[in-house]
């Protein structure tokens, strides 16, 4: 629902660094095509990237990541507080980027792979 999307976006926007120009990518759900969301994105000077009609593969990379996170971290635990869940997600994202070795990246972590490519 729109309320949930706005509750997620408001603190994310508030936490932006000065001069940052982040992009938000979404599907074409009614929440993301609403006037209120469009106004919020414009006011925050965000770039809104949206999936093309009938092209579900646009979201494949992030959907794959969240699927991996759920299997490797979320489904294995029970969270009694929202703060515990957010801390666990932040820790997993750090693990995924810095320590999780991936076969498709020649046995490197994403950070190591990017550093090697640079």
C-alpha positions as CSV (number, residue, x, y, z in Angstrom):
1,X,0.0,0.0,0.0
2,X,1.1,3.6,-0.4
3,X,1.5,4.1,3.3
4,X,4.1,1.4,3.5
5,X,6.0,2.7,0.5
6,X,6.0,6.2,1.9
7,X,7.1,5.0,5.4
8,X,10.1,3.3,3.7
9,X,11.0,6.2,1.5
10,X,10.8,9.0,4.0
11,X,13.7,7.9,6.2
12,X,15.7,6.8,3.2
13,X,15.4,10.3,1.7
14,X,16.1,11.9,5.1
15,X,19.3,9.9,5.3
16,X,20.7,11.0,1.9
17,X,24.0,12.8,1.9
18,X,24.2,16.3,0.6
19,X,24.8,16.3,-3.1
20,X,23.9,12.6,-3.5
21,X,22.0,11.7,-6.6
22,X,20.6,8.2,-6.0
23,X,18.3,6.2,-8.2
24,X,15.3,4.3,-7.1
25,X,14.2,1.4,-9.2
26,X,10.7,0.0,-9.0
27,X,8.2,-2.0,-10.9
28,X,5.0,-0.5,-12.3
29,X,2.9,-1.1,-9.2
30,X,0.2,1.5,-8.4
31,X,2.2,2.8,-5.4
32,X,5.2,3.7,-7.7
33,X,3.1,5.4,-10.4
34,X,0.9,7.4,-8.0
35,X,1.1,11.2,-8.0
36,X,2.2,11.2,-4.4
37,X,5.2,9.0,-5.0
38,X,6.2,10.9,-8.1
39,X,6.1,14.1,-6.1
40,X,8.2,12.6,-3.3
41,X,10.8,11.4,-5.8
42,X,10.9,14.8,-7.6
43,X,11.1,16.7,-4.4
44,X,14.0,14.6,-3.2
45,X,15.7,15.0,-6.6
46,X,15.9,11.2,-7.1
47,X,16.1,9.5,-10.5
48,X,13.2,7.1,-10.8
49,X,14.0,4.0,-12.9
50,X,11.0,1.8,-13.7
51,X,10.7,-1.6,-15.2
52,X,9.4,-1.7,-18.7
53,X,6.0,-3.1,-19.4
54,X,6.2,-6.9,-19.7
55,X,9.9,-7.0,-18.9
56,X,10.1,-8.7,-15.5
57,X,13.9,-9.3,-16.1
58,X,14.5,-5.6,-15.3
59,X,14.2,-6.5,-11.6
60,X,16.1,-9.9,-11.8
61,X,19.3,-8.8,-10.1
62,X,17.7,-7.3,-7.0
63,X,15.1,-10.1,-6.9
64,X,17.9,-12.6,-7.0
65,X,19.7,-10.8,-4.2
66,X,16.7,-10.7,-1.9
67,X,16.0,-14.4,-2.7
68,X,19.5,-15.3,-1.6
69,X,19.3,-13.1,1.5
70,X,16.0,-14.8,2.5
71,X,17.4,-18.3,2.0
72,X,20.8,-17.7,3.7
73,X,19.7,-15.4,6.6
74,X,16.0,-14.6,7.0
75,X,14.4,-18.1,6.9
76,X,16.9,-19.4,9.4
77,X,15.9,-17.0,12.2
78,X,13.0,-15.5,14.0
79,X,13.1,-11.7,14.7
80,X,11.4,-10.3,17.8
81,X,11.9,-6.7,16.9
82,X,12.2,-4.6,13.8
83,X,15.5,-3.2,14.9
84,X,16.9,-6.8,15.1
85,X,15.7,-7.5,11.6
86,X,17.2,-4.3,10.1
87,X,20.5,-5.0,11.9
88,X,20.6,-8.5,10.5
89,X,19.9,-7.3,7.0
90,X,22.6,-4.6,7.2
91,X,25.1,-7.3,8.5
92,X,24.1,-9.7,5.7
93,X,24.5,-7.0,3.0
94,X,28.0,-6.3,4.4
95,X,28.8,-10.0,4.4
96,X,27.4,-10.5,0.9
97,X,29.5,-7.6,-0.5
98,X,32.8,-8.2,1.4
99,X,33.0,-11.9,2.4
100,X,30.6,-14.1,0.4
101,X,32.6,-15.7,-2.3
102,X,30.7,-16.3,-5.6
103,X,31.5,-18.9,-8.2
104,X,30.2,-16.5,-11.0
105,X,32.8,-14.0,-9.8
106,X,35.7,-16.4,-10.1
107,X,35.6,-17.2,-6.4
108,X,35.8,-13.6,-5.3
109,X,33.5,-11.4,-3.3
110,X,31.7,-8.6,-5.2
111,X,34.0,-6.0,-3.6
112,X,37.1,-8.0,-4.6
113,X,35.8,-8.6,-8.1
114,X,35.0,-4.9,-8.6
115,X,38.5,-3.9,-7.3
116,X,40.1,-6.4,-9.6
117,X,38.1,-5.1,-12.6
118,X,39.1,-1.5,-11.8
